[in-house]
Amino acid sequence: MNTQVCAIDEKSLRRAKEIIVSGGVVAFPTETVYGLGADARSDEAVASVYAIKGRPSDNPLIVHVHREFDLDRLVYDEAPYAAKLRRAFLPGPLTLVYRSRGNVCLRVSCGLDTLAVRVPSHEGAQRFLRAVDMPIAAPSANISKHISPVSAQHVYEDLRGKIPLILDGGRCSGGIESTVCDVTGEYPVVLRTGLVSAEMIAAVAGRCEIYTPKGGEQVRSPGMKYKHYAPRCKTKLFAADKLAEASAAFSELHAAGKRVYALCEDEVRGAFPARYVLDLGGSEREMAANLYELLHEGEKAADVIIAVKPRKEDGIMAGVINRLTKACAEEGDET
């Protein structure tokens, strides 16, 4: 299959609609990461998304819709605070989990009676979603467990020959996946942290909790299970207070002739040789925006990435550290 990368214009949007209507898949940009989209109502189309990615069949998908789409066609919207959250944060990097009306295929939610829905703010995503005017099920547009894509080139590198079209909307500004928040209960519960923090949600809704997965329980959101976001080189993750150990590990690997790079926040970059630093930046937004781009860069240059967790752990950084940990820490590996 020939994979085309096209700027978003009327011609490419017509082609995208033809592909989607015929049961195919299209990669498209959002403000967080690129998505791999298919008609959420078609079991065959959604199954192809899982197959192309190599995604486990018990890992649910998020449905994407444009800002004018009538949510009542898809979900029961019962919690008053959910409307407040939509007004405050949508369109944007927040996915809300509702009770489903059953109007998309069961494969999207892995048989659950809930449905995760998102309204992306990226104008290219909105143009695509308006063009097809249907619910689009879309995980990140990469091979399962690999680093999520934040550019059309990242998608092309993973999915060349597997999909017909990538809509190129430039580099994603947000950099990590959306926050996923369950709104089926008395108060919102964050299932996956992201750019809309639990603190931000609580400020609007009055209360917010962060869900702790239980062993053996069926997951209700992407990103709650399995190793994710991993580069194709070796990694070693160090806690923020283990900077000296991280520096020593870097020096030992470098002395052994390994191509080793350090991934860290700006304030501690001086612990490593400047030419081998992948600098996350200084602010929460910078670190979120830079994380996946630097992991992609690092896997091409390094045999080993030494990653140091940022010191700040709450707010948006909860999402950054979640992704960094899933990407760089093997079980029992974090120091």
Residue pairs with C-beta under 8 A, 6 or more apart in sequence:
1 161
1 162
1 163
1 164
2 161
2 164
3 156
3 159
3 160
3 161
3 162
3 163
3 164
3 165
3 166
4 15
4 164
4 165
4 166
5 152
5 153
5 156
5 166
5 168
6 12
6 15
6 165
6 166
6 167
6 168
7 168
8 29
8 124
8 127
8 128
8 167
8 168
8 169
12 165
12 167
13 127
13 128
13 131
13 167
14 131
15 165
16 26
16 28
16 128
16 131
16 132
16 165
16 167
17 131
17 132
19 25
19 26
19 164
19 165
20 26
20 37
20 38
20 39
20 45
20 132
20 134
20 136
21 39
21 132
23 38
23 39
23 42
23 44
23 45
23 48
24 38
24 45
24 48
24 163
24 164
25 36
25 37
25 38
25 45
25 48
25 49
25 52
25 163
25 164
26 36
26 37
26 38
26 128
26 163
26 164
26 165
26 166
26 167
27 34
27 35
27 36
27 37
27 141
27 152
27 155
27 159
27 163
27 165
27 166
27 167
28 34
28 35
28 37
28 124
28 125
28 128
28 138
28 141
28 166
28 167
28 169
29 35
29 122
29 124
29 125
29 152
29 167
29 168
29 169
29 170
29 172
30 64
30 120
30 121
30 122
30 125
30 172
30 174
31 92
31 93
31 120
31 121
31 122
31 125
31 172
31 173
31 174
32 93
32 120
32 172
32 174
32 175
32 176
32 177
32 178
32 194
32 195
33 140
33 141
33 148
33 149
33 150
33 172
33 174
33 175
33 176
33 177
33 292
34 140
34 141
34 142
34 148
34 149
34 150
34 151
34 152
34 154
34 155
34 166
34 172
35 64
35 125
35 136
35 138
35 139
35 140
35 141
36 49
36 52
36 53
36 138
36 139
36 140
36 141
36 142
36 159
36 163
37 49
37 64
37 128
37 136
37 137
37 138
38 45
38 46
38 48
38 49
38 136
38 137
38 138
39 45
39 46
39 132
39 134
39 135
39 136
39 137
40 46
40 61
40 63
40 104
40 105
40 108
40 134
40 135
40 136
40 137
41 103
41 104
41 105
41 134
41 135
42 105
43 105
43 106
43 107
45 137
46 61
46 105
46 107
46 108
46 137
47 107
49 55
49 61
49 137
49 138
49 139
50 57
50 107
52 159
52 162
52 163
53 139
53 142
53 143
53 144
54 143
54 144
55 139
55 144
56 144
56 225
56 226
57 107
57 110
58 110
58 218
58 219
58 225
59 110
59 139
59 219
59 222
59 225
59 226
60 108
60 109
60 110
60 112
60 116
60 219
60 220
60 221
60 222
61 108
61 109
61 116
61 137
61 138
61 139
61 222
62 95
62 116
62 117
62 118
62 137
62 138
62 139
62 178
62 180
62 222
63 74
63 104
63 108
63 115
63 116
63 117
63 118
63 135
63 136
63 137
63 138
64 117
64 118
64 119
64 120
64 125
64 129
64 135
64 136
64 137
64 138
65 71
65 74
65 117
65 118
65 119
65 129
65 135
65 136
66 119
66 126
66 129
66 130
66 133
67 90
67 91
67 119
67 126
68 130
69 119
69 129
69 133
69 135
71 77
71 98
71 117
72 101
73 101
73 103
73 135
74 98
74 100
74 101
74 103
74 104
74 115
74 117
74 135
75 98
75 99
75 100
75 101
75 115
75 117
76 98
76 99
76 100
76 101
77 83
77 98
78 98
78 99
78 184
79 183
79 184
79 185
79 186
79 188
81 183
81 187
81 188
81 204
81 205
81 206
82 96
82 98
82 183
82 188
84 204
84 205
85 94
85 96
85 181
85 183
85 188
85 201
85 204
85 205
86 96
86 119
88 204
89 196
89 200
89 204
90 119
90 121
91 119
91 120
91 121
91 126
92 119
92 120
92 121
92 195
92 196
93 120
93 121
93 174
93 177
93 178
93 179
93 194
93 195
93 196
94 118
94 178
94 179
94 181
94 194
94 196
95 116
95 117
95 118
95 178
95 179
95 180
95 181
95 192
95 221
96 116
96 117
96 118
96 181
96 183
97 114
97 115
97 116
97 117
97 180
97 181
97 182
97 183
97 184
97 191
97 220
97 221
98 114
98 115
98 117
98 183
98 184
99 113
99 114
99 115
99 184
100 109
100 112
100 113
100 114
100 115
101 115
103 135
104 115
104 135
104 137
108 115
108 137
109 115
109 116
110 218
110 219
112 218
112 220
114 182
114 184
114 220
116 180
116 220
116 221
116 222
117 135
118 178
120 126
120 129
122 169
122 172
122 173
123 169
124 167
124 169
124 170
125 169
128 136
128 167
129 136
139 222
140 148
140 149
140 177
141 149
141 155
141 158
141 159
141 163
141 166
142 148
142 149
142 154
142 155
142 158
142 159
143 158
143 159
144 226
145 226
145 227
145 228
145 229
145 230
146 158
146 229
146 230
146 231
146 232
147 154
147 229
147 230
147 231
147 292
147 295
147 296
147 299
147 327
148 176
148 177
148 228
148 229
148 292
149 155
149 158
149 292
150 171
150 172
150 175
150 292
150 293
150 296
151 170
151 171
151 172
151 293
152 166
152 167
152 168
152 169
152 170
154 292
154 296
155 166
156 166
159 166
171 293
172 289
173 289
174 195
174 288
174 289
175 288
175 289
175 290
175 291
175 292
175 293
176 194
176 195
176 288
176 291
176 292
176 319
176 320
176 323
177 192
177 194
177 222
177 223
177 319
177 323
178 192
178 194
178 195
178 196
179 190
179 192
179 193
179 194
179 195
179 196
179 197
179 201
179 319
180 190
180 191
180 192
180 194
180 221
180 222
180 223
181 188
181 189
181 190
181 191
181 196
181 201
181 208
182 188
182 189
182 190
182 191
182 211
182 220
182 221
187 205
187 206
187 207
187 208
187 209
188 201
188 205
188 207
188 208
188 209
189 208
189 209
189 210
189 211
190 198
190 201
190 208
190 209
190 210
190 211
191 211
191 220
191 221
191 224
192 221
192 222
192 223
192 224
192 319
192 322
193 210
193 318
193 319
193 322
194 316
194 319
195 288
195 316
195 319
197 314
197 315
197 316
197 318
197 319
198 208
198 209
198 210
198 318
199 208
199 314
199 315
200 315
201 208
202 208
210 318
213 219
213 224
213 225
219 225
223 322
223 326
227 326
228 323
228 326
228 327
229 292
229 295
229 323
229 326
229 327
230 326
230 327
230 328
231 295
231 296
231 298
231 299
231 305
231 327
231 328
232 299
233 298
233 299
233 302
233 303
233 304
233 305
234 303
234 304
234 305
235 304
235 305
235 306
235 307
235 327
235 328
235 329
235 330
236 249
236 304
236 305
236 306
236 307
236 328
236 333
236 335
237 307
237 308
237 309
237 324
237 325
237 328
237 329
237 333
237 334
237 335
238 245
238 246
238 249
238 306
238 307
238 308
238 309
238 334
238 335
239 308
239 309
239 334
239 335
240 308
240 309
240 310
240 311
242 308
242 335
243 268
243 271
243 308
244 271
245 335
246 262
246 264
246 271
246 306
246 308
246 335
247 271
247 272
249 306
250 260
250 262
250 272
250 276
250 306
253 260
253 303
253 304
253 306
254 260
254 273
254 276
258 303
258 304
259 301
259 302
259 303
259 304
260 276
260 302
260 303
260 304
260 305
260 306
261 276
261 277
261 278
261 298
261 301
261 302
261 304
261 305
261 306
262 269
262 271
262 272
262 276
262 277
262 278
262 305
262 306
262 307
262 308
263 278
263 280
263 294
263 295
263 298
263 305
263 306
263 307
263 308
263 324
263 328
264 271
264 272
264 277
264 278
264 279
264 280
264 307
264 308
264 310
265 279
265 280
265 281
265 282
265 287
265 308
265 310
265 311
266 279
266 280
266 281
266 282
267 282
268 308
269 277
269 279
271 308
272 306
278 294
278 297
278 298
278 305
279 290
279 294
280 286
280 287
280 290
280 291
280 294
280 310
281 287
281 289
281 290
284 312
284 315
284 316
284 317
284 320
285 316
287 310
287 317
287 320
288 316
288 319
288 320
291 320
291 323
291 324
292 323
295 305
295 327
298 305
299 305
305 328
307 324
307 327
307 328
309 321
309 324
309 325
310 317
310 320
310 321
313 321
325 334
